[in-house]
Amino acid sequence: MAAIFSAAGDSQWAASPGFNVKPEELKEIVSAYKDTSDVKKVQSTGLHVAGDKFVVIKADDRSLYGKKGKTGILIVKTTQAILISHYPETVQPGAAATTVEQLADYLIGVGF
């Protein structure tokens, strides 16, 4: 499941049916990208997406990766968008990351 939001987090551009990211969860994500610390706050507090809390295992200026058991989230920021993807336990994290990061690269390449 996935969703695409504006980089400012003020509008949803697309979402899989049933994948609902709450406004306060999106604010958490946008705040994580604004955090310029070497170790971002979200790495110690975790991140909430679609009602679930994820342990953040990667946080940099482009990507936020989170795990909850055998599932996870991948969040990638482009110039104009934030991509949020949830992968189930049947998908390998590396394969999911490659797919989402490549989509982000494509969007950046076309100006998004």
Backbone as CSV, one residue per row, in Angstrom:
resi,resn,N_x,N_y,N_z,CA_x,CA_y,CA_z,C_x,C_y,C_z
1,MET,0.849,-1.170,0.000,0.000,0.000,0.000,0.899,1.239,0.000
2,ALA,0.370,2.314,-0.547,1.194,3.505,-0.671,0.333,4.760,-0.770
3,ALA,1.010,5.887,-0.573,0.366,7.186,-0.743,1.420,8.192,-1.183
4,ILE,0.966,9.215,-1.877,1.846,10.307,-2.291,1.231,11.601,-1.790
5,PHE,2.073,12.392,-1.116,1.658,13.684,-0.577,2.561,14.776,-1.117
6,SER,2.106,16.013,-1.011,2.983,17.138,-1.348,4.133,17.148,-0.346
7,ALA,5.277,17.692,-0.750,6.453,17.742,0.123,6.184,18.540,1.393
8,ALA,5.273,19.499,1.315,4.912,20.294,2.493,3.964,19.529,3.411
9,GLY,3.408,18.439,2.905,2.483,17.640,3.704,1.094,18.226,3.800
10,ASP,0.765,19.151,2.903,-0.535,19.819,3.006,-1.593,19.292,2.038
11,SER,-1.213,18.310,1.187,-2.224,17.727,0.308,-1.839,16.303,-0.092
12,GLN,-2.853,15.464,-0.214,-2.660,14.087,-0.657,-2.891,14.040,-2.159
13,TRP,-1.950,13.464,-2.885,-2.070,13.381,-4.336,-2.640,12.035,-4.780
14,ALA,-2.324,10.979,-4.044,-2.821,9.647,-4.401,-2.652,8.726,-3.205
15,ALA,-3.473,7.661,-3.143,-3.331,6.682,-2.064,-4.006,5.382,-2.453
16,SER,-3.441,4.289,-1.978,-4.078,2.982,-2.136,-5.351,2.967,-1.305
17,PRO,-6.387,2.287,-1.779,-7.611,2.178,-0.983,-7.310,1.559,0.390
18,GLY,-7.829,2.180,1.430,-7.648,1.662,2.779,-6.349,2.070,3.451
19,PHE,-5.468,2.774,2.742,-4.209,3.241,3.340,-4.393,4.699,3.728
20,ASN,-4.673,4.918,5.008,-5.014,6.248,5.490,-3.948,6.777,6.435
21,VAL,-3.236,7.795,5.981,-2.244,8.467,6.806,-2.927,9.677,7.423
22,LYS,-2.958,9.713,8.753,-3.641,10.793,9.453,-2.827,12.093,9.370
23,PRO,-3.500,13.248,9.443,-2.798,14.523,9.372,-1.672,14.653,10.409
24,GLU,-1.903,14.162,11.641,-0.861,14.270,12.666,0.324,13.355,12.352
25,GLU,0.066,12.244,11.675,1.154,11.352,11.265,1.987,12.012,10.165
26,LEU,1.310,12.686,9.255,2.016,13.385,8.187,2.854,14.528,8.747
27,LYS,2.348,15.218,9.761,3.123,16.283,10.418,4.394,15.712,11.030
28,GLU,4.288,14.525,11.625,5.446,13.831,12.199,6.505,13.572,11.123
29,ILE,6.056,13.130,9.959,6.964,12.847,8.851,7.633,14.120,8.353
30,VAL,6.843,15.167,8.123,7.388,16.442,7.648,8.383,16.989,8.674
31,SER,8.063,16.874,9.961,8.981,17.337,11.014,10.293,16.564,10.989
32,ALA,10.223,15.268,10.718,11.437,14.455,10.648,12.352,14.954,9.530
33,TYR,11.772,15.366,8.409,12.586,15.900,7.313,13.160,17.273,7.637
34,LYS,12.485,18.048,8.464,12.983,19.369,8.852,14.076,19.288,9.917
35,ASP,14.162,18.151,10.614,15.154,17.941,11.667,16.528,17.783,11.019
36,THR,17.443,18.705,11.306,18.770,18.675,10.690,19.839,18.083,11.606
37,SER,19.439,17.504,12.716,20.388,16.885,13.641,21.070,15.685,12.989
38,ASP,22.265,15.351,13.478,22.960,14.152,12.990,22.120,12.914,13.282
39,VAL,21.589,12.836,14.491,20.664,11.766,14.853,19.292,12.420,15.000
40,LYS,18.422,12.113,14.074,17.103,12.747,14.083,16.270,12.245,15.265
41,LYS,15.446,13.119,15.802,14.587,12.776,16.942,13.746,11.534,16.664
42,VAL,13.266,11.409,15.440,12.397,10.299,15.066,13.100,8.937,15.244
43,GLN,14.430,8.942,15.239,15.161,7.687,15.424,15.043,7.165,16.851
44,SER,14.746,8.040,17.782,14.559,7.580,19.160,13.085,7.479,19.551
45,THR,12.222,8.224,18.880,10.800,8.213,19.241,9.956,7.289,18.385
46,GLY,10.444,6.935,17.192,9.649,6.136,16.276,8.757,7.023,15.421
47,LEU,7.989,6.384,14.567,7.160,7.096,13.614,5.818,6.384,13.488
48,HIS,4.740,7.154,13.391,3.399,6.586,13.244,2.913,6.775,11.812
49,VAL,2.427,5.694,11.223,1.873,5.745,9.872,0.670,4.811,9.816
50,ALA,-0.447,5.340,9.348,-1.689,4.577,9.190,-2.074,3.851,10.481
51,GLY,-1.870,4.509,11.608,-2.281,3.958,12.895,-1.287,3.031,13.567
52,ASP,-0.174,2.732,12.908,0.833,1.843,13.488,2.103,2.612,13.830
53,LYS,2.792,2.155,14.886,4.064,2.757,15.266,5.200,1.905,14.716
54,PHE,6.164,2.557,14.091,7.314,1.891,13.504,8.600,2.368,14.168
55,VAL,9.528,1.451,14.357,10.864,1.783,14.832,11.634,2.282,13.617
56,VAL,12.225,3.449,13.720,12.937,4.026,12.585,14.355,3.454,12.537
57,ILE,14.690,2.830,11.409,16.008,2.210,11.254,16.917,2.999,10.319
58,LYS,16.344,3.947,9.583,17.134,4.829,8.725,16.426,6.166,8.667
59,ALA,17.187,7.230,8.813,16.612,8.578,8.719,17.673,9.527,8.182
60,ASP,17.457,10.012,6.975,18.353,11.017,6.420,17.514,12.064,5.690
61,ASP,18.154,12.941,4.939,17.437,14.032,4.282,16.471,13.559,3.196
62,ARG,16.693,12.351,2.692,15.851,11.823,1.611,14.902,10.731,2.085
63,SER,15.389,9.821,2.925,14.631,8.605,3.227,14.434,8.357,4.715
64,LEU,13.266,7.804,5.040,12.949,7.323,6.385,12.479,5.884,6.229
65,TYR,13.122,4.963,6.926,12.730,3.554,6.873,12.303,3.136,8.266
66,GLY,11.203,2.425,8.364,10.713,1.955,9.649,10.310,0.496,9.607
67,LYS,10.413,-0.163,10.755,10.047,-1.574,10.876,9.054,-1.757,12.010
68,LYS,8.144,-2.711,11.800,7.239,-3.162,12.851,7.083,-4.659,12.641
69,GLY,7.786,-5.428,13.447,7.789,-6.870,13.236,8.419,-7.192,11.896
70,LYS,7.683,-7.930,11.064,8.193,-8.307,9.747,7.694,-7.399,8.632
71,THR,6.961,-6.351,8.994,6.477,-5.389,8.009,7.268,-4.094,8.165
72,GLY,7.049,-3.184,7.241,7.777,-1.926,7.352,7.205,-0.827,6.488
73,ILE,7.796,0.342,6.651,7.434,1.497,5.837,8.697,2.075,5.214
74,LEU,8.514,2.651,4.055,9.573,3.349,3.349,9.007,4.700,2.971
75,ILE,9.672,5.747,3.370,9.210,7.091,3.063,10.360,7.804,2.368
76,VAL,10.088,8.329,1.186,11.131,9.003,0.422,10.605,10.363,-0.019
77,LYS,11.432,11.383,0.183,11.057,12.751,-0.188,11.736,13.117,-1.500
78,THR,10.945,13.648,-2.416,11.484,14.170,-3.673,11.405,15.694,-3.593
79,THR,11.654,16.351,-4.699,11.598,17.807,-4.720,10.226,18.335,-4.307
80,GLN,9.170,17.695,-4.831,7.816,18.182,-4.591,6.900,17.213,-3.861
81,ALA,7.370,15.997,-3.595,6.469,14.980,-3.052,7.099,14.177,-1.924
82,ILE,6.233,13.542,-1.137,6.647,12.559,-0.134,5.934,11.261,-0.502
83,LEU,6.721,10.217,-0.762,6.179,8.897,-1.074,6.170,8.080,0.211
84,ILE,5.051,7.480,0.534,4.949,6.628,1.724,4.477,5.261,1.263
85,SER,5.281,4.251,1.560,4.947,2.895,1.136,5.016,1.944,2.321
86,HIS,4.025,1.085,2.434,4.007,0.053,3.472,4.186,-1.294,2.787
87,TYR,5.147,-2.097,3.278,5.323,-3.422,2.696,4.966,-4.493,3.718
88,PRO,4.303,-5.582,3.258,3.914,-6.675,4.145,5.085,-7.626,4.383
89,GLU,4.881,-8.600,5.259,5.951,-9.540,5.591,6.329,-10.444,4.419
90,THR,5.495,-10.522,3.395,5.809,-11.354,2.232,6.751,-10.673,1.242
91,VAL,7.090,-9.414,1.479,7.986,-8.662,0.596,9.307,-8.430,1.319
92,GLN,10.408,-8.663,0.625,11.726,-8.427,1.201,11.961,-6.915,1.315
93,PRO,12.448,-6.449,2.477,12.679,-5.016,2.666,13.567,-4.400,1.587
94,GLY,14.611,-5.104,1.181,15.522,-4.574,0.159,14.836,-4.363,-1.177
95,ALA,13.986,-5.294,-1.562,13.249,-5.175,-2.822,12.275,-4.001,-2.762
96,ALA,11.608,-3.848,-1.625,10.674,-2.730,-1.453,11.428,-1.397,-1.518
97,ALA,12.565,-1.321,-0.846,13.358,-0.086,-0.834,13.830,0.270,-2.244
98,THR,14.297,-0.717,-2.982,14.760,-0.462,-4.349,13.635,0.103,-5.201
99,THR,12.452,-0.473,-5.104,11.310,-0.018,-5.897,10.935,1.415,-5.562
100,VAL,10.813,1.719,-4.280,10.385,3.066,-3.867,11.471,4.102,-4.185
101,GLU,12.725,3.760,-3.948,13.824,4.695,-4.240,13.918,4.953,-5.747
102,GLN,13.690,3.926,-6.576,13.720,4.120,-8.026,12.561,4.995,-8.491
103,LEU,11.388,4.821,-7.880,10.265,5.694,-8.213,10.597,7.138,-7.848
104,ALA,11.207,7.329,-6.700,11.616,8.680,-6.283,12.619,9.271,-7.271
105,ASP,13.593,8.469,-7.688,14.571,8.936,-8.680,13.882,9.377,-9.970
106,TYR,12.906,8.579,-10.414,12.152,8.916,-11.615,11.425,10.251,-11.428
107,LEU,10.715,10.399,-10.307,9.971,11.638,-10.058,10.897,12.850,-10.002
108,ILE,12.043,12.685,-9.362,13.026,13.790,-9.322,13.487,14.123,-10.730
109,GLY,13.713,13.089,-11.527,14.168,13.295,-12.903,13.182,14.042,-13.791
110,VAL,11.895,13.930,-13.483,10.872,14.637,-14.271,10.379,15.912,-13.560
111,GLY,11.118,16.333,-12.547,10.803,17.617,-11.914,9.912,17.554,-10.695
112,PHE,9.610,16.364,-10.210,8.788,16.241,-9.027,9.630,15.829,-7.852
